[in-house]
Amino acid sequence: MTLWKPDEILNLLGSAGAIGLKHVTAPATELKTDRSVVTVADREIEALLAARFDRPKLGSYMIGEETVSSRDEEYLSAALNSSVCYVVDPIDGTAPYTIGLPLWGVSIGLMEQGVLTEGAFYLPVQDEAFVTCRGTLWYARGLQIATPEVVPFHYDSNSVVPGRHISISQLSARRWRFDLSNQLFAWSSCVGSYYHLLKGNIAAYLQSSRLWDLAGGVPVLRAAGIEGRFFDGRPFEPKVTHDNFELAPGPFRWRLREHVLFTADPAFFDEIRQHTRVVKE
């Protein structure tokens, strides 16, 4: 596959989700060197995605959470400069996945010459997905059946639940001080946060993550009209540059340099900033 075709992406997400569902009741786990959890489902799904996307001889590259550390610098440089690079997270929300919380999903993003242009993510327990195509956002459900429903999706900011709940990253939950009356959730799941933001169940998402965590979701949010801004107020552009990400080899490679806050309400962005004490890392 060298093109972004929503029907093929949704079919692939459905197959990946089936693998996750197969293992969800008792996933075999192990700890990686950074102390994060990986499961047999992560590895099987990434292998499935690599079989479709990792074809450098055809000009198609893949950056995946579970295999990126095995890539040499020549491959990574080619991937960042390629017009076709898929950035994947086989199971985003591995921690919720291992304890049976339905906040996990599969994420796929298309990066063209370092810019995230298309995205998709799928929550298998809910059997719901979002996928972009040339600026249009599509909602799909029923990927585990032969004929899923696929319809255009339009985000309605007026549907946000009372109280304007906020999802926050694990890093900010541990280190920052929030002087807000709003309910805060630290779910350890980017796709879960994107999903509930689009559904109107939360009004904002404060994110600190690696490239693969956001590659599928950020294009979806942008297509819905939900923009991100760094916490200092600068607009977040989905470009993989040294200004946005840590790209030098090391333990923090591929991580956002600063937190990004996603909300459709600029006034709410300002309110959150005014009532948050940021602790520098």
Helices and strands as residue ranges (DSSP letters): H 6-23, E 29-31, E 37-39, H 40-53, G 56-58, E 61-64, G 68-70, H 73-81, E 85-92, H 94-98, E 105-112, E 115-123, E 128-133, E 136-141, E 149-152, G 157-159, E 166-168, H 170-175, E 177-178, E 184-185, H 190-199, E 204-207, H 211-214, H 217-224, E 228-230, E 260-262, H 266-274, E 276-277
